[in-house]
Amino acid sequence: MAVYLPKGTRDFLPEQMRTRLFVLDTVRSVFSRFGFEPLETPAFERIETLTGKYGDEGDKLIYKILKRGAGAERGECDQALRYDLTVPLARVVAMNPDLRMPFKRYQTQPVWRADRPQRGRFREFWQCDCDVVGTKSPLAEAECIAVALAALDALGLPGAVIRLNDRRILRSIAVAAGAADKEIPFLICLDKLDKIGRDKVSAEFGRLGLDDAAVAGVWDVLTVPDGHDPALDSLEAALDDAGREGVDTLRAVLDAVGRMGVALDRVQIDPTLARGLDYYTGPVFEISLPAGDIGSVGGGGRYDGLVGMFSGRDVPAVGIALGIERIIMVLEEQGKLSSQRTTADVLVTVFSDEQRNTSLSFATRLRSAGVKTDLYLGEGNLKKQLKYANARGYPNIVIIGPDESERGEVTVRNLDSGEQSKLSAGDAVRSLTHS
């Protein structure tokens, strides 16, 4: 029987998992340093929880789960795999009205999308989200930007840049172009700019009913000078009152980001940034890296109306997500991920059948002292075990032969330096505990 993985999914063998866990642990550590609390939600949700939140294109990518029994035979679905971590968060907030606000949470879990697999894009992948719920303060946006950049810095990607815009700016441009009743299709077209280019986006605007003058007017507003203040001044002069509110918010976000110690050249005003999801209501952001063609490695924005879809309460919220798969790919391509050693710090070898119980007892003693310890469980002589240890990358090995056993000693060998020493069992435990 031939066996295959489903397209867009991967197995992660131990060496790959150690690398992934290193990256995830680094990101979680930074999120915690900024005061975000951990949260997990189920892999699947009721289908009505997910649908209608991502737009028509997003809804098509949701993996639906058939009902049980007769419903399945009729092709009916009542649940679905989560598409992102934001909508489940909104559902959690709606179901837990006693949460103390502002509520800052981070979440690192897999999501699923029935997308076409390609470089850096999978059907099953992990997102690392952090969100601030319960405040309209632009400090929340600044916090999301600062924590995302800090996480990328900690991973060795200090060149990451965040593009920043506001959906109210885009809404104002759509209204001025005569597309007030087609705002979402207008944004979906603009969101394709990086992929298909300006000419093809202009053609799609035309198919929405915008004439040539309106399309030209859109590009006039979107073409802004370099620099934060010149770009925002240009937008402010071209927009209506609602659009200018978006500009004012971006000024406040930039001020707060700078006061948080973020170099402002790492944040760029980009009025073409749309972010295709329907639920964004204010500032939106996207993270890119200066090298490579990997595309966005993260993004997010403000979604003040999403929790209210479930609760009927006005609960503002903003968040940002890191795409861990693309980040790992970039780190590997740039040679910034050294091979992570095997989980254990010590391998206790088994010199012979007669010494097996002695080795087992010493391995147990090391584990009780908190040392990550592996015990050789296979068959073969000491030479084979040393070859195994070198291949696996243990920092240290322990050898207990008959002579050592008789004297209550063990031999500890450092596989990096080749140095070894005979120590009493107690001294060996103390030495390996602090190595």
Long-range contacts (C-beta under 8 A, 24 or more apart in sequence): 6-123, 7-117, 7-123, 8-115, 8-117, 8-121, 8-122, 8-123, 8-124, 9-122, 9-123, 9-124, 10-122, 10-124, 14-342, 14-343, 15-339, 15-340, 18-340, 18-341, 18-342, 18-343, 19-328, 19-337, 19-339, 19-340, 20-324, 20-328, 21-340, 22-337, 22-340, 23-155, 23-324, 23-327, 23-328, 23-331, 23-337, 24-108, 24-126, 24-128, 24-324, 26-151, 26-154, 26-155, 27-108, 27-128, 27-151, 27-154, 27-155, 27-322, 27-324, 28-106, 28-108, 28-128, 29-154, 30-147, 30-150, 30-151, 30-154, 31-106, 31-128, 31-130, 31-147, 31-151, 32-106, 33-150, 34-104, 34-130, 34-143, 34-146, 34-147, 34-150, 35-104, 36-104, 36-105, 36-106, 36-130, 36-147, 37-103, 37-104, 37-105, 37-106, 38-105, 38-106, 38-107, 39-89, 39-92, 39-105, 39-106, 39-107, 40-107, 40-109, 41-82, 41-85, 41-88, 41-89, 41-91, 41-92, 41-107, 41-109, 42-82, 42-88, 43-81, 43-82, 43-109, 43-110, 44-79, 44-80, 44-81, 44-82, 45-79, 45-80, 45-82, 45-87, 45-88, 45-91, 46-78, 46-79, 46-80, 47-77, 47-78, 47-79, 47-80, 49-87, 49-88, 49-91, 49-310, 50-80, 50-82, 50-83, 50-87, 51-80, 53-87, 53-277, 53-278, 53-279, 53-306, 53-309, 54-83, 54-84, 54-87, 54-277, 54-278, 54-279, 55-184, 55-188, 55-276, 55-277, 55-278, 57-188, 57-276, 58-83, 58-276, 58-277, 58-278, 60-114, 61-113, 61-114, 61-115, 62-113, 62-114, 63-112, 63-113, 63-114, 81-111, 81-112, 82-111, 82-112, 83-111, 83-112, 83-113, 84-111, 84-127, 84-321, 85-109, 85-111, 85-127, 85-129, 85-321, 86-129, 86-131, 86-279, 86-300, 86-303, 86-306, 86-319, 86-321, 87-279, 87-306, 89-129, 89-131, 89-133, 89-317, 89-319, 90-303, 90-306, 90-307, 90-309, 90-310, 90-317, 91-310, 93-133, 93-307, 93-310, 93-311, 93-315, 93-317, 94-307, 94-310, 94-311, 94-313, 94-315, 95-310, 97-311, 97-313, 99-133, 99-134, 101-133, 101-134, 101-135, 101-315, 102-132, 102-133, 102-134, 102-135, 102-140, 103-132, 103-133, 103-134, 104-130, 104-131, 104-132, 104-133, 104-143, 105-129, 105-130, 105-131, 105-133, 106-130, 106-131, 108-324, 119-294, 120-294, 120-295, 120-325, 120-326, 120-329, 122-325, 125-323, 125-324, 125-325, 126-324, 126-325, 127-321, 127-322, 127-323, 127-324, 128-321, 128-322, 128-324, 129-300, 129-319, 129-320, 129-321, 129-322, 130-319, 130-320, 131-300, 131-317, 131-318, 131-319, 131-320, 132-317, 132-318, 132-319, 133-307, 133-315, 133-316, 133-317, 134-315, 134-316, 134-317, 135-316, 136-304, 136-316, 138-249, 138-252, 138-253, 138-256, 138-283, 139-256, 140-318, 141-249, 141-253, 141-256, 141-282, 141-283, 141-285, 141-302, 141-318, 142-253, 142-256, 142-257, 142-259, 142-260, 142-262, 143-260, 144-285, 144-300, 144-318, 144-319, 144-320, 145-253, 145-257, 145-262, 145-267, 145-285, 145-320, 146-257, 146-260, 146-261, 146-262, 147-320, 148-287, 148-298, 148-320, 148-322, 149-262, 149-266, 149-287, 151-322, 152-287, 152-297, 152-322, 152-327, 155-327, 155-331, 155-336, 156-331, 156-334, 156-336, 157-289, 157-327, 157-330, 157-331, 157-336, 159-289, 159-290, 159-291, 160-266, 160-287, 160-288, 160-289, 160-297, 161-266, 161-267, 161-268, 161-287, 161-288, 161-289, 161-290, 162-266, 162-267, 162-268, 162-285, 162-286, 162-287, 163-268, 163-269, 163-270, 163-273, 163-285, 163-286, 163-287, 163-288, 164-250, 164-253, 164-254, 164-267, 164-268, 164-269, 164-270, 164-273, 164-283, 164-284, 164-285, 165-250, 165-269, 165-270, 165-271, 165-272, 165-273, 165-274, 165-283, 165-284, 165-285, 166-246, 166-247, 166-249, 166-250, 166-282, 166-283, 166-284, 167-246, 167-275, 167-280, 167-281, 167-282, 167-283, 167-284, 167-301, 167-302, 168-242, 168-243, 168-245, 168-246, 168-249, 168-281, 168-282, 169-235, 169-239, 169-243, 169-246, 169-247, 169-271, 170-271, 170-274, 171-242, 171-243, 172-239, 172-240, 172-242, 172-243, 172-246, 173-218, 173-221, 173-222, 173-239, 173-243, 173-271, 175-240, 176-217, 176-221, 176-239, 176-240, 177-205, 177-210, 177-214, 177-215, 177-217, 177-218, 178-209, 178-210, 178-214, 179-205, 179-208, 179-209, 179-210, 179-214, 182-208, 182-209, 184-278, 187-274, 187-276, 188-274, 188-276, 190-272, 190-274, 191-274, 191-275, 191-276, 193-272, 193-274, 194-295, 221-271, 222-271, 222-272, 224-269, 224-271, 228-254, 228-264, 228-267, 228-269, 231-269, 231-271, 232-269, 235-271, 246-282, 246-283, 249-282, 249-283, 250-283, 253-283, 275-299, 275-301, 279-303, 279-305, 279-306, 281-305, 282-318, 283-318, 285-320, 287-320, 287-322, 289-330, 291-330, 291-334, 292-330, 292-333, 294-326, 294-329, 294-330, 295-326, 296-323, 296-326, 297-322, 297-323, 297-326, 297-327, 297-330, 298-322, 298-323, 298-327, 339-393, 341-393, 341-394, 341-395, 342-374, 342-392, 342-393, 342-394, 343-372, 343-374, 344-372, 344-373, 344-374, 344-394, 345-371, 345-372, 345-373, 345-394, 345-395, 345-396, 345-432, 345-435, 346-371, 346-372, 346-373, 346-374, 346-394, 346-395, 346-396, 346-397, 346-398, 346-432, 347-373, 347-374, 347-375, 347-376, 347-385, 347-388, 347-389, 347-392, 347-394, 347-396, 347-397, 347-398, 348-373, 348-374, 348-375, 348-376, 348-397, 348-398, 348-400, 349-376, 349-382, 349-385, 349-386, 349-389, 349-397, 349-398, 349-399, 349-400, 350-375, 350-376, 350-385, 351-382, 351-399, 351-400, 351-401, 351-402, 352-401, 352-402, 354-402, 355-400, 355-401, 355-402, 355-405, 358-400, 358-405, 359-398, 359-400, 362-398, 362-400, 362-410, 362-425, 362-428, 365-425, 365-429, 366-398, 366-429, 366-432, 369-429, 369-432, 369-433, 370-433, 371-429, 371-432, 371-433, 389-415, 390-415, 395-435, 396-432, 396-435, 398-428, 398-432
